[in-house]
Amino acid sequence: MGELSLAAARSAVEAADAVVETATARLTHHAAPTGGVPSVDLLDEHQVFAYDLAHAASAVEGCRIMLGYAEHGELESHLAFASIADAIAELTARTLGRSAAWGAATALLAPTIPFLEAGRAPAFLESLADRTALVEPAPSTGPAHLSDEFELARDTFRRFGDDKIRPHAEHVHRTNADVPEDVIAGLAAIGGFGLSVPEEHGGFATGSDADYLAMVVATEELSRASLGIGGSLITRPEILTRAIVKGGTNEQKRRWLPAIASGERMIGVMVTEPDFGSDVAGVVTAAVPTGDGRGYLVSGVKTWATFAGRANTLMLLARTDPDRSKAHRGLSLFVVDKPVAPGHAFAFAQDSGSPGHEDGSTGRMEGRAIDTIGYRGMHSYEVSFDGWFVPAENLVGCEAGVGRGFYLQMEGFENGRLQTAARAVGLMEAAFDAAARYAKERKVFGEPIARYQLTKVKLARMAFLIQFGRQFAYDVALRMESPTGTLGASMVKASVCRAAEWVAREAQQIHGGMGYAEEFAVSRLFVDARVLSIFEGADETLCLRVIARRLVDQALERSRA
């Protein structure tokens, strides 16, 4: 097929990589002109360039992974070629008109044009739609190429999603209801809450890279059924589990981990504050020692605390050192017990005379759900604490955990970014499936719209974006414990969550007027997709403070080697 060959694809990716490398060198010069420690202030003078570069570097990383996928067969190679051509075309668009920042990037990409023309040709994409979206009996995005073990896990969670989650998805979304208890119980029964809990504590984690892949596979399938009542249910327990495994005492592991794995403890996570979103180092919620060594009194406000109502266990990041100049080094992590509170609000009090309140004071915890346009079911809360007593034994790591809270919560949050990419893939799969099926049924001017070129090209792009995201997430999962894992998790989130918004929008567009009607699930998918680039690290913060900064750091490390 002319320029559509693996060799041509490799050459195109190499050219795109050269652009990213050249641009990274330019940004590094801006941020660290003397070759020393990069300056955040200098980096921020080039935010637009840094943001575009972060997305470009993320896309090129995904393209490298798709080169490997292309080796599996003809369909796989065509999905890979289309996704690579699409990514490089977007990179080209980022460089045009911004030569002052990107330099000679356009010239470096010029040799890729024949490959791009072949990989973006409407006729080629139409044929790709015929082999994916329009195949019978059901749409397909191509083989995943998982091992038999993981295919079985994928099938288990897909069947659970179809049978137990999907029937509730629309009702929960339209009425802003709670996650049904039978969904929670069913997920516990199939081991969903124990995927990251070590085997010796009642879970299924073996300590290998396969643990991350299992979580990605499960998250994708649960999100395919519903983002709000499926896709994030296993993430909150996983975040706390990794913090406890990393920094908890042996007694804390024995006390908490089996209960998390069984679903007895349902988890809410409290890190973000009203004035400090992604800037975790700015946390001001205070945990003040009682003076008798028995515990801490917590006061402050947390926001966007997902599942805080239904949860009976909270992971709370609080400041134990009042010296705010210590930033993240003054934070500690607590496990806070609370009663289950269905609905959209709760208020609890610790009575006068109870532990920590022998002086006649009363501790209070109050929460209200924040109404959102989508991602409903688990509810996100704003929660205020006023002198709420937490026992000393609930500080993760006990005395050794003082000041380590930021680092411990990042154990789970870094993987949370990877899981968010998996959520995006699952949501895209649901949108793609709905769009492909509806396109076969809906007639315009006497023909099903599935026969029109524009519809086919849209469906083909959905298919290759989904497989791109899936393979990217799988690859990162298998290297989460390596030095490249943290950056990879941020890159895959940045890349795939943006794609999910496009897929959900175009799926809704294919439905026409009915896509705007709540009776069709695609309207829910559209509003749900919008949250993906916001939570678990807002896209801008992720690109500027994590990806771009790490690219600069790596460039400096190479220059010093």
N, C-alpha and C positions, 0 to 999 in steps of 0.2 A: 504493500500500500504506500509506495513512494517513501516519503520521509517518516512514515510511521513505523519505526523500527526501534528495537531496544538500544541500538547504538546511537541513533539520533536522539532518543530520549535522554540517554546518559550525557551526551554532548550538551544538550539544552540545560540539563540540571547543573552541569559543571560551569556553564556560562553564568547561570543565575547565581550559583555559589560564589563565583568570582566577583559579581556585582556586590553581593552581601559582604564579602571579605573586604573589598575596596571601600565600601561605605562605612564598615565598622572601623577601619583604620582612620577614616576622616573624623568620625564621631569620637574616637579615642583621642585624637589630637585636640579636639575641642575640649573634652572633659578632663584630660590630663596632659596639658601641653608640655610639662617638664618630665613626663614619664613616671610621675609619682602616683599617689593615691588619687583616684578620680574624684572630682568635685561635683557634688550634687547640684550646686548652684550653676556651675558652668554647663553641666548636662542639661539643666532646665532651660538654658538659653536656646536650646535646639530641640525643644520638645516635639515639634511636628516631624522633624527628620528622625529623631529617636523612635517615635511611635511608629512611623512608616517602616523603619528599618526592623523593628521588633517583629512586626507582622510579616515582613518579607523574609526574615530569617526563619521564622516559624514555618512559613509555607515551603521554603526550600528544604527544611528538615523533613517535612512530610513528603516532599517529592522524592527524597533519597529513599525513604521507606517504600514508596510505591514502586520504585525500580525493582526492589526485591519481589514485590507482589506480582509484577509483570512477568516474572519468570515461571509462574505456575501454569500458564496456558493462554490461549488466544483471547478469550473474554477478559481474563484478568489483565492481559497486556493492554487491551483497548481501553479498559477502565482506567488503567494507570496512565496511558498516554494522554487521554482526555483530561485527566485531573492535573497532570503536569503542565500541559499546554495552557489550561485555564489559569493555573497559579502563576506561570511566567507572564502571561498576558496582563494579569493584575499587577505584577511587579513592574512591568513596563509602564503601566498607567501611573504608578506611584512616582516614577522617575521623571516623566515628561513634564516640562515646564519648571522643574526644580533642579536645574543643572548646577546651581550654586552649591547645593547640598550634596547631590549625588555624583557630580563630576561627569565622567565619561561612561556612565552606566548604560546609556542607550546604545552606545557604540559596542559595548561588550555583549549586548543582547541581540545585536543585528544578525549574527549567524543563526540564531534560533528561529528566525521568521519562517523558513520553509516547514519546519516541524510544527510551529504554531498554526500555520495555515492548514496543514493536514489534520492536526488534532482538534481544530475548532471548526472544521468544515461542516456545514449543516447536514450534508448527506451522510457523513461519518457519524455524527451524533444521532441522526434519525435511525441509522442501523443499530446504534448502541441502545436506543430506547426500545427497539423491536426485540432485542435480546435480554432486556432487563425489565423495564416497566410494563411491557405489553405481552410478556410471555404468559402462557396459561399453565396451570389454573390460577396462579397468584403472582403478583409482581415480585421481582427479585433484584437485589443489588449485587449479585455475584457471590461466589463462594467465600466464606470467611477464612478457611484453611486453619481451623483449630484442630487440636488432637481429639481423639475419640472421647477422652475424659472430659475435656472442656465442651465438646459438642453436647455431651449428655447433660452437663450443668446448664448449658445455654437452653436446651430443650426443657429442662425442669423449670427454670425460672420463666421461660416464655409461656409454658402451659399454666403456671400459677398466675402470671399476669393476665392471660386471656380469660381464665376461669374465675379468678377471685378479685382481681383489681379492676379490670376494664368495665365490668357491669356496674361498678359504683362511680366511675370516673366523672360522668356527666352530672349526676345528681350532686356530688360533692362540690363540683365546680360551680354549678348554677346557684346552689343554696349556701355556699360558703360553709359547708358542714365539716364535721371532724372526720378524721380517718376512721373508717369502720373498724370496730374491734376484731371482727373476723379476719380482716386483712392482716392486722398485727399478729393475731394468734396463728394464722396460717403461715406467715413468713417465719415466725419463730419455729414452727413445726418442721419446716424444710431446712432449717439451719441458717437462715439468712442473716441473723444477727451475730453469728459466730464465725463468719468468714475470716476475720482478722484476729480472733481470739486463739491463742496457742492451744494445741491439742491437750496439753497437760492441765489446762484450765477449762476444759469442756467445749472448746471450739474446734475449728478445722484447719487453722493455720499451722504450717509446718516450718515456717521460717525461711522459705525459699521464695524466689521471684514469682513462682506460680500463685502465691497468695494474692498478689496485686492483680494478676490476670483474672483470677476467679472473681474478684470484686468488680473488675471492669465488665466482665461478661454478665454478671448478675445485675449490675446497675443498668446496663444498656437495655436488658430485657424488661426490667421493672419499669423503666422510664418509657419504654415503648407502649406499655399499658396505661401509664399515667405518671407525669412528672410529680404532681402534687401529692398523690397518696401512695406512690410506689417508688419512684426514682430516688427519693432522698431518705427514705425510711432507714436504710441500712448505713447511711453516711454518718449520722450523729453518733451512733454507738461506735463506729469505726474510728472516729476522731478521738474520742475519749479512750478507747481501747489502746490505741498506739501510744498515747501519752502515758498510760499506766504501765504498759509493757516496757517503755523506754525508761521511765523514771520512778515508778511506784515501788514501794517496798514489797517484799515477799508476802507479808500479811495482807497488804492492800490488794495484791494480785489475787490471792486466794479469796478475799472477801468480795471483790467487785466483778472480776472477769467471768466466773461461771454464771453469775446473775445477768450479766450483759448478754452472754451467748444464748441463754435460754429465753430471753425476752422479758424476764422478770423485772429487770431495770430498763426502762425506756429513757432515752437520753435527750436532753436539750443542751444546746451549746451557747454560752454567753461570753462573748469576746468584745464585739462591737459596742461602741457607746455613741450617744447622740452627736457629739462634736468630734468623734474620732472613729472614722470608718475603717479604711484600710490602714490608717496610721495607728497600728496597735501599740506602738511605743508610747503613745500619748494617753493611754488608759489612766483614769483618775479614780475609778471605783476603789475604795480603800478597804483593806482587811487589817484591822487594828488588834494586836494581841490583848487579851483580857487582863494580863498581868499575873494571873495565877497559873499560867501555862496550860490551861484547859482548852483554849481555843481562840477564835478571832470573832470580832464583830464587824460585819460587812455593811457598808453604806455606799450608795451610789446608784446610778441608773445604767442599765444595759438595754440595747435595742437590737432589732432584727434577730431576736433569739428564737430560732425556729423550733417548734414543738415544745416550747416551754410550758404550755398548759397541760397537755396530756402527759408529759414526761414526769417521772417521779424521781429523777436524778438529773442534776444539772452540772455541767462542766463550766466552772466560773473562773475567769482570769481576773485577778485583782492585784492592786498595788499593796505590797507589804512593806515597802520602803518609802517613806513619805518624801524623800529627796527625789523630786521629779527629774533632776538633771541626770539621774541614772537610767532614765528612759526604760527600755525593755529589761534591763538588768535588775530592776526593782519589782518585777512582777512575779507572782506565784500562782499556782493552779490548785483549785479546790474542787472537791466533789461535794455537792450540796444536795441533801435529801429534801424532798418536798412532797406534799400530797398530790395525787392526780387531780387535775382540774379540767373537766370537759367544758366545751363552750369557748367563749371569747374573752373572758375576764376571770380573775381570781384575786383573792386577798386572804392572807394568812398572818396570824400573830403568834408570837412566842410569849407566853404569859409571864407576868411578873413572878419572880421566884424560880423560874426555869433556869437551866444552865446558861450562864452568861448574863442573867438578869436578876441576880439575887439582890441587887440594889433597888429593886422596885420598877425598873424600866421595862419596856416592852419592845421586842423586835418585830419588825413588820416586813412582809414581802408582798408586793402588789403588782399585778400584770394586766395588760390589756392587749388584745390582738390588734395588729395594724392591718386595716383593710387593704387588699391589693387587687390589681386587675386580673391576676392569674396566679398560678402556683398556690392553689388553695387546698386546704385539707389539713396540713400540718400546722398552719398558722404561724406567723412570725409576731413576736411580742415585744413590747417595751416593758421592762420589769424594773421596779425600783426596790431597793433594799434600804432599810433604816434600822441599823443596829441588829441585823440578823446574825444570830450566833451559829458559827460553824465549828465543830470540834477539831482540835489540833490533829487528830488522827485522820482527818479528811483532807489535809494538805497533801497533795500528791508528792511522795518522796519524804514526807514528814520534814524534819529539820534540814535534811540534805536537799530538799526541794525548794527551800526558800530562795527566791531570785531566779529560779529556773523555769518559771511558768511559760514565758514567751517561747523558749526553745522546745519545751514539751508539747505545747499546743501546735507548734509548727510541724511536729511529727505527723499529726493527722491532717493539718490543713494543706500540706503539700500534696498529699495523696487525694485530698478533697478536690483539688484542681483537676487531677486526672479523672476522678469520678465524674466531675461536672462535664468533662468532654464526653465521657461515656453516656451521661444523661442526654447530652445534645444529640449523640448518634441515635439513641433510642427514640427520642422525640422526632428526629428527622425521618427515621424509618416509618413511624406511624403516619406522619404527614405525607410521605411519598406513597405509601400504600393506599391512603385515602384518595390522593390525587389521581393515581393510576387507575384505580377502580372507577372513580367518578368520570374520568375522561373517556372511558369506554362507553358509559351510559348516556352522557350528556350530548345532545345533538344541537348543532348550530348550522343553519343553512342546509339542513337535511343530512349532515354527516356527523358522526361522533367526533368530538374534538380531538380524540386520540389519533385521528388520521391526519391532522394538520401538522405541518412542519414545525411551527412555533411551539405547539404543545409537546411534540416529541423531543425537541431540543431542551425544553425546560425539564422534562422528565429524565432525560439522559444526564443532565447536569446534576439533578438531585441524586441519581444513582451513583455517579462517581464521587460526588462530595461525601456521601455517606460512607462509601467504601474507603475513601481517603481518610476520613475521620476515624473509622473503625481500625484500620491497619496502623494508623499513627498511635492510637490509644493502646493497642496491643503491644506495639514495640516499646513504648515508654513504660508500660507495666512491667515488662521483662527486664528493665534496667533501672527500676526505681531505687534499688540499693546501690547503684553505681554512682560515680561522681556526676554523670550527665543526667541522672534521673530527675532532680529538682528542676533544672532548667527545662527539661523535656516536658514535665508536667505543666509548667507555665505556658510553654509554646503550644502544646496541643490544645489547651483550654482556649488560648487566644485565637487560634486558627479555627477550631471547630465550632465554637459558640457563635462566631460571626456567621459562619455558613448556615447554622441552624435557623437563624432569623430569615435568611433568604429562602431557604427551603420551605419554611412554614408560610411565609408570605405568598410564594408562588403556588403552593398547594391550595391556599385559600383563594387565590386569583383564578385558578383552574375551576374552582367550584362556582365562580361567578357570584351572583347575588346570594346564592345559598351559602356561600362561604362566610357571609356576614351574619348569617342566621345562627342563633345558639343551638338550634336543633341538630346542626352538623358539628361533629367533634372537631373539625379542622379549625373552627373559630376558637376553641379552647387551646389548641396547639399553637395558634398564632400568638395569643397573649402569654402563654407559658414560655414560649421561646425567648421572649424579651428579657426574662430574668437571668438567662444564662451568662450573659456578658457582664452582669452586675454582681452577682454573689460569688463567694469563694475567691474574692479578689477582683475588683472592678477592672475592666479591660484596660483603661488608661493607666492605672497604678501598676497593673501587671506588666504592661509593656515598658513603661518608663522606669519603674523602680526595681523590677526583677530582670526582665529579658534584656533590655538595652544595657542596663548596668552590668549584667553578667557577661554580655558580649564584649563590653569594654574591658572588664577584668581579664577575660580569657585572652584578649589581644595583648594586654600588657604582660600577662604571664608568658605568652609565646615570645614576646620581644626580649624578655629577660632570660629565657632559657639558653 
